[in-house]
C-alpha cells in the first residue's frame, strides 16, 4: 500500500520551443468566467502561440511556442495577460510540456484504480509543505504528490471530496487545477498530434 503522500524532488523538463498544454483554472464552470474556446484559441494565436487547439469547454489548450528555449514562467504570464486583455478575466494558468504530460499519463500511483484525477501544480511545492498535508483529511480519498503533480484517488467523486484545489493551494503555496485521467489521455493524444 502506498503512503498517502510522496514527495519526489523533480525538476520540470526544460521547455524547448515544442508542444505544451495550458490548463486554465475555473473557466466555464457554473456559468462563471465564460470563454468560448474558439475565441480563446484566436486570442492565444494573437499572442504568438502556434497550432493552438482546445479540448472541451473547461480550459484545456494545446499549442506550440516559438523559440529555442521558451521559458515556462514567461509563457504562463503571456497567456494570463492575453486572457485578461481579451476577456477581462484573471485566470490562473498551469503549463506542462509534452514530455511532462507524458510522464503524468504514464504514472500509476494507484495502479488501475478508477476515480483517479490529477491536480497540476503551477510551481514545485516545498518538501515541508508536502509533508504537512493531512492524509486523513477526506477518507476514503487518497493522494500522492509526485513533483508538481498531485494524484487523487476519489472513489466518491470530486464533489464529495475535501481534497479541494483551495486546500492544496493553501497548504502548498501554489495554484492547482484538476483534470480527470480521461482528459489527461485526450490531451496527450492531441499534443502528440
N, C-alpha and C positions, 0 to 999 in steps of 0.2 A: 504494500500500500504506500502511495506517495504521501509525503507530508503535504499539508495544505498550502504552504508557501515554500518556494525555492527561489533563491536569488542566484543568478548566474551572471557574472560580470561579462558583458559582451560589448564590443564596440560596434556601433552601427556601421553597416557597409558603406564605404565611401561612394557617394553619388558620382556617376561618371558621365553625365550627359545622356543617359539612356532613358529607359521607361520607369515610370513611377505611378503610384496610386496615391491620390489625395482623398482622405476620409474627412468629410465635413461633419461637424457635430451639431445636431439639433436643428436641421432644416427639414421643412415639410413634415413636421411632426405635430399632430393635433391642430392643424390649421395655422401654426405659427411659423415664422421665418420662411415663408413660401418663396421658392426659387424654381422656376421652370428649368428643367435640365437642359433643354435646347438653348435657352438664354445663358445659362451658366457656362456651357461649352463655348459659346460665342465670346463671352466676356473673357474667359481664360485664354482663348486664342488671341484676343486683342492684347493680352498681357505678355504675349510672346511664347506661349506654350504651343507645342505642335502635336498633331494627331490626337486631339482631345476627344474622348468619348466618355459617356456616362453609363452607369448601371443603376437601374430602378430609381425611384424618386427620393432616396434618402441620403444623397450626397456622396456618391462614390464616383470618382473621376480618374480615368486612366489617361496618361499623357506622356509626352517626351519633352525633355528640356534640352536646350542648346547649350553648347559649351563643353570643353573637355572635362571640367570638374565642377559641375553645378553644386553650389553649397545648399544643403538642406534648409538651414535656417533662412537663407535668402529666398529660396523658392517658397517656403511656407509663408513668409512675410509678404512676398509678392502676390500670392494667391489671396491671402486675407485682405490686403489693400484693395485688390481688384474687386473682390466681393463687396467690400464696404463702399467703394466708389460706385459700382454698377447697381447695387441693390439696397444700399443704405442699411446694411446689416453687419453686425460684428459676429463673425462665425469662426470658432476655433477650427483649425485645420491640422491634421496629423498626416505625415508623409511616410511612405515606405518605398524603397527601391524595389525593382523586380526581384532581385536576389533576396532581399529581406522578406518579401511576401512569400516567396517560395519556401523559405525556411519556416515561416509561420505555418504554411499549409502542410508541411511535412512533419511538424511537431505533433506528437500524440501523447501528451502527459496523462490523459485519462483513457488511453487505449482506444477502443472502438465505441466508447460510451456515446449515447445520444444526449442531446441537450447541451452541447458544448458551444460556447461563444468565445470570441477573442476580444479583449479590451486592448486597443492600441494606444500606447502612451506617447505623448509628444516628446518627452525627454526621458532619459535614463534616471530611474529613481535611486536614491542613496540606499545602500545596503541596510543602514539603520532603520530607514523608513519601511523597507520591505519587512524587516524582522519585527517591526511594531504592528503589523497587520494582525487582526484578530481572526484566527482560523475558525472560531466558533460563532462568528457574527450572525450567520444565517443558515443553520442546519436545515436540510441536508446538503446545502450548496457547498461547493469546494472551489478553491482557486489555486493556481500555480503561477508564480511570476518568473518569467524567463526573459531576462534583459529588459527590453522596452515593451514586452507583451504580457498581458495577464490572461491566462486561460481560465475560463469559468465553466464549471460543471453545474448547471442549473436545472435539476430534474423537474422542478415545478414551474419553470419558466422565468423569464426576465422580470415580468411584472410582479411576481411574488417574492423576489429576492431582495435582501437587504444589502447585497453586494452591488451597490449602485455606482454610477460614474461619480456622483458627488462624494461618496465615501472614499473612493480611490484617489480622486483629485486632491481632497483634503489631506489624506494620510500620506500620499506620495509626493505632494507638492508639484504636480504637473497636470496636464489635461488628458483625459481618456475618452475615447469613443469606441463603441462596441458594435461588432458585426457577428452574425451567426456564421457557422462554418460553410454553409451553402454559398453565402455571399463571398466569403474569402476564396473559395474554389472558383467561383464565376469570375472574380476579378483577376485571379491568376491566369485563367484561360484568356481573358481579354488582354492582359499585359504581355502574354507570350505571343499574342496575335497570330 
